[in-house]
Amino acid sequence: MTKSPLTKPLVSTSTISCPRILIITSCTGKKLHNPTNQLTIEDFKDTERLKERTQSLSEFSCPSGQMYTGLQHLRLMEGVDILRSALGGSASLSHFGKEAVDVKIISAGYGLIPEDKAIVPYSVTFNSMKNDEVYSWGNYLRIHEDFQQEIVGYDLIFVLLGDKYLRTLKLPVKTHSHQTFIFFASNKSINYIDSGNAKLLTLTLSNKSASRFSCALVGLKGHLLKLIATEASRVSHLLESIYNNPETLEELLNKQPNPLELPLGISFSTERKLNFQNKSHRKSKYTEEELCSILKLPVAVNQHLKMQYFIPEWDDKVDAGYDFLQDKFSPNRKACKDDIYAHEEKIYEKPNYDGILVSKIVVDKRKSKRNDIEAAGGIQKYLKFSGEIMGDCGAFGYIKQPEPPYNTIEILDYYQRLGFHYGVSIDHLIVGPFAQPGIREERYDLTLRNAEEFISKHQKFGYTFTPIGVAQGWSPETYAEAVKKLVEMEYDYIAIGGVARTPTIEILEILKEVYQHLTSKTRLHLFGVGRIDALPYFRHLGVTSFDSASPLRKAWFDAVENYHTLSGKAYAAVRIPFVDKQSQRIKHLLSSGYERETLKQLEQEALKAIREYDKGNISLDESLKKLLAYDELLELPRDGIVNPTAKARRLRQHTQLYRELLEVKPWQECECKICQNPDCRVETIIFRGNDRNRRRGFHNTYVFYKRFREFLNAENCNIDSTKE
């Protein structure tokens, strides 16, 4: 006789003092034990074989709730423990405790299982299956039928499933009008959600959500469940409110403090002071309300113009055939000729930027570079880039000189001859000691005079590239006045210079003044400012393009955040420097009595450890031990004198940073071509030489550009919805 799925009594009242909770989650690839002979899908297809193989792995058996160690599961179970403690500790709810919350896990091997079911390690996931395989294997495991039976008797059901795991439920199932379902899902998954007769709330999660809550996307569902549990432990009747009115949960999450801090400026949890030279008559603080008020201002009149990201060109190239295992360059390699840029096909199929900014000061740095560009047939062919290319003079290179070393005709001819799409007028920076009274006015007037001469001669002599006029200044008012004059000169493209190191909060002050002078055809560029979380404000105030090498250069210049992810979380790459290349620290070690052979052995063991860990052949702790054995020696300072306190502090910090990196394995989750390339993969998170570090920079740029495109797509969706 077939057991009815409705053998448990359904809830029949609309108000419940404490709803009975069920959480449906998924298995994770990361497990407590990782033996090499884990169960495979073939083992699960044969009952007798499964028994034999399970017995052979019995030493690794443990409850499923403990077996999975992925971020989502760990955060989820922390939340469950909080709920059970809170509900069980209440005098009025003492009959609940552990029974107040049940957890069921969709395992791609075992099916839908309770958290206390003993299992052994296996290597099966729905995520690697094609859609028809997902449905077929889900049917074999009877996940739909088991889910139907398990939900009976529960009031509040949380479903934390990725796309393919959600499909195995084959919704809808029979539900009751007095049940409430909360789905945590991606936009891609919402078409598979159907709660039947039950109340429903779907929380759609994205990389933007992950950034909002400062959590890796892979663990976001569990993180939010823990957050809800924490609030429920503090606020009485919260679960009852969510049960009766699911929208309460949206309100709760929207009210959570935003941990986001915009680079170099805005913080939603702190207030920052302005530091303009003439700040005496300005507001000293910029609050969250004032930030929100920016978006309430009339949108800039140039909003219909597309927004673009340009990356500065600094000869950032790599050897396409670099041998990471042997640490050898390609045979007969000539760096200038053979090394390639990130936008070339062997690295990425499509560029991770809309355009490239080339500074004349960089071109002039290598004597043969301009000749090479002309010999190649122009800047576009030299860079092997099909997108737009902007040229500027590189004012940072001559900042200390009284006047720029170029004249207008020289620069106009240079842009035209090399085939730039955009050419920037000659400017002079007004920053630091050069922003003092007397000096700043001279540079301000010089920049505007050059801009006027630039566009006049551009029009007179018929140059074909688009001219860009530069606005420099030392206050919002002076920047705004410069932009006003550039518009009057008939510039359709204007750039704001001198703000690369300016706090975001001050840039917004400038833009609020500037945007009043923009026309519907004025494009506005920010030099050296790539701050992904400030884009909504920049965009609203009329910025249509910007350039930044920050994502790229953080790969080797940032001390601890040099591998970026789509969630906004950044990790520290593992430092394994070359012994043979003898950096300053290696030289000190050798001069302090360490044998080269000993250092070489530690170096190679560290490299082997990180690679074997990536393959799943050794444990995290074993890998970490090998990495730190070499890393610990690198504390030796340049003067050769070791400070024990500083050494211990550095070791603690690196232990924590490396453990965090290894636990998450973000390079395995990344979909970019570098991280998916079996020859590079884990090498990307090793801080070691140009060909690893720059590839990591390329990866960071990929992440940055993808987040930028997601912002633009979201903005376009919002615009379309308002039109409807």
ZISUL-V304350 format. One record per helix or strand. SS is the DSSP state (h for helix, s for strand). FROM is the first residue (numbers start at 1). LEN is the number of residues. Records with the same first field share a line. If there is no record, write none. Layout:
SS = FROM-LEN + FROM-LEN
This chain:
s = 21-6 + 31-1 + 39-1 + 62-2 + 68-1 + 101-7 + 111-4 + 118-2 + 122-1 + 156-5 + 180-7 + 199-7 + 261-1 + 267-1 + 308-5 + 318-1 + 323-1 + 328-1 + 340-1 + 355-5 + 388-5 + 422-3 + 466-6 + 493-4 + 523-4 + 545-3 + 563-2 + 570-2 + 574-2 + 686-2
h = 41-5 + 47-10 + 58-3 + 64-4 + 71-19 + 91-3 + 97-4 + 126-3 + 131-10 + 143-8 + 163-5 + 187-6 + 207-6 + 217-18 + 238-7 + 247-8 + 279-3 + 288-7 + 335-4 + 360-4 + 369-8 + 379-5 + 395-4 + 408-11 + 432-4 + 439-23 + 476-13 + 504-14 + 532-9 + 550-8 + 584-8 + 596-20 + 620-16 + 644-21 + 666-4 + 673-4 + 681-5 + 689-35
